Amino acid sequence: MAEPLEIAANAIMAVSIFLAGRNNIHSWWTGIAGCSLFAVLFYGSQLYADVALQLLFIATCIIGWRQWLRGDHGHSLHIRTTRPATLLKMALAGVFATAGYGLMLKHYTNAYAPFIDSAVLMFSVIAQVLLMGRRIENWPVWLLVNTVSVPLYASRGLYLTAALYAAYWINAIVAWRHWRRQREAGA
């Protein structure tokens, strides 16, 4: 049975993620609220990399909100693409950072699944950076993150969170298509 904290965190984040998929700026402030609740939830589940991720997300939500409003020389930012070389560099950085942070968690904490938890952290950071810049490639990275997150959260008994991350997986596919259509239309 899900606890009230898990229910509240997931409800608020579901709204935030849905709004992000719709390219809606209100995604950012709802993300701040949801990430704050998730930080508390993950701390209690000994998913420390996820706690760090939520704190980072709070900061990136503030930056992303501003970036979407005024990120293109004072005008709102449009949906863009990222160069393949940049994506490759980001992926390699994610792999190396996952290994390093995973080793640190393994040796210095009682973290559950330190390398998987670290992969969720590092690739979520990459996806979030792409989202902040309104880069369409954020959605396939979120697909990867959600694919790894579902079994991780289920293994800790966070079944509601795992189910919502499965729904986020579907949302990422729908959002990716929606963003492509908006980009083609010049949004």
C-alpha positions in Angstrom: 0.0 0.0 0.0 1.4 3.4 -1.0 2.0 5.9 1.7 0.5 9.4 1.5 3.9 10.9 0.7 4.4 8.6 -2.3 0.9 9.3 -3.5 1.4 13.1 -3.2 4.8 13.1 -4.9 3.5 11.0 -7.8 0.4 13.0 -8.3 2.2 16.3 -8.5 5.0 14.9 -10.7 2.4 13.3 -13.0 1.0 16.7 -13.6 4.5 18.2 -14.1 5.6 15.5 -16.6 2.3 15.7 -18.5 2.8 19.5 -18.8 6.4 19.1 -20.0 5.2 16.7 -22.7 2.7 19.4 -23.8 5.6 21.9 -23.9 3.9 23.9 -21.2 5.9 26.2 -19.0 3.9 25.3 -15.8 5.8 22.1 -15.8 8.6 23.8 -14.0 6.9 25.0 -10.8 5.0 21.8 -10.4 8.3 20.0 -10.9 9.7 21.9 -7.9 6.9 20.8 -5.7 7.0 17.2 -6.8 10.8 16.9 -6.6 10.8 18.2 -3.1 8.4 15.4 -2.0 10.3 12.8 -3.9 13.5 13.8 -2.2 12.0 13.0 1.2 10.5 9.7 -0.1 13.7 8.5 -1.6 15.7 9.3 1.5 13.5 7.1 3.5 14.0 4.3 0.9 17.9 4.6 1.0 18.0 5.7 -2.7 20.5 8.4 -2.0 21.5 9.0 -5.7 17.8 9.7 -6.3 17.7 12.2 -3.4 20.6 14.0 -5.0 18.8 13.9 -8.3 15.7 15.5 -6.8 17.7 18.3 -5.3 19.4 18.9 -8.6 16.0 18.8 -10.3 14.7 21.5 -8.0 17.6 23.8 -9.1 17.2 22.8 -12.8 13.5 23.5 -12.6 14.2 27.1 -11.5 16.8 27.5 -14.3 14.6 25.7 -16.9 11.6 27.9 -16.0 13.7 31.0 -16.7 15.3 29.5 -19.8 12.0 28.7 -21.4 10.8 32.2 -20.7 13.8 34.2 -21.8 16.4 31.8 -23.0 16.7 33.0 -26.6 18.1 36.5 -26.2 15.2 37.6 -24.0 12.5 35.8 -26.0 11.0 32.4 -25.3 13.0 29.4 -26.3 11.8 27.2 -29.3 12.1 23.5 -29.6 15.5 22.6 -31.1 17.7 19.6 -31.9 21.2 18.6 -30.6 24.2 17.7 -32.7 25.0 14.0 -32.7 28.6 14.7 -31.5 27.2 16.5 -28.5 24.8 13.6 -27.7 27.7 11.1 -27.9 29.8 13.2 -25.5 26.8 13.4 -23.1 26.3 9.7 -23.3 29.9 8.9 -22.6 30.0 11.4 -19.7 26.8 9.7 -18.4 28.5 6.2 -18.5 31.7 7.4 -16.7 29.8 9.4 -14.1 27.5 6.4 -13.4 30.5 4.2 -12.8 32.2 6.8 -10.5 29.2 7.7 -8.5 28.1 4.1 -8.3 31.5 3.1 -6.8 31.3 5.9 -4.3 27.8 4.9 -3.2 28.9 1.2 -3.0 31.9 1.9 -0.8 30.7 4.7 1.4 26.9 4.2 1.9 24.4 1.5 2.5 22.8 2.4 -0.9 20.5 -0.2 -2.5 21.6 -1.0 -6.2 24.2 1.8 -6.3 25.1 1.5 -10.0 21.5 1.3 -11.2 20.5 4.1 -8.9 23.5 6.1 -10.2 22.5 5.4 -13.9 19.1 6.8 -13.1 20.7 9.9 -11.6 23.3 10.6 -14.4 21.0 10.0 -17.3 18.2 11.9 -15.7 20.6 14.9 -15.4 21.4 14.5 -19.1 17.7 14.4 -20.0 16.9 17.3 -17.8 19.7 19.5 -19.3 18.2 18.7 -22.8 14.7 19.5 -21.5 15.9 22.8 -20.1 17.3 23.7 -23.5 14.0 22.6 -25.1 16.0 19.9 -27.0 13.8 17.3 -28.6 16.3 14.5 -27.7 15.4 14.8 -24.1 12.5 12.4 -24.7 14.5 9.3 -25.8 16.8 9.8 -22.8 13.7 9.9 -20.6 12.6 6.6 -22.2 15.9 5.1 -21.1 15.7 6.5 -17.6 12.1 5.3 -17.2 13.0 1.8 -18.4 15.6 1.4 -15.7 13.6 3.2 -13.0 10.5 0.9 -13.1 12.2 -2.2 -11.9 14.4 -0.3 -9.5 11.5 1.4 -7.7 9.4 -1.9 -7.7 12.3 -3.7 -6.1 12.1 -1.2 -3.2 8.4 -1.6 -2.7 7.6 1.7 -4.3 4.9 0.2 -6.5 3.0 3.3 -7.2 6.2 5.1 -8.2 7.1 2.2 -10.5 3.7 2.2 -12.1 3.8 6.0 -12.7 7.3 5.7 -14.2 5.8 3.1 -16.6 3.2 5.7 -17.4 5.9 8.3 -17.8 7.5 5.9 -20.4 4.4 6.1 -22.4 4.2 9.9 -21.9 7.7 10.2 -23.2 6.8 8.5 -26.5 3.7 10.7 -26.9 5.6 13.8 -25.9 8.4 13.0 -28.4 5.9 12.8 -31.2 4.1 16.0 -30.0 7.4 17.9 -29.8 8.4 16.8 -33.3 5.1 18.0 -34.7 5.4 21.3 -32.8 9.0 21.8 -34.0 7.9 21.2 -37.6 5.2 23.8 -37.1 7.8 26.2 -35.8 7.0 26.2 -32.1 
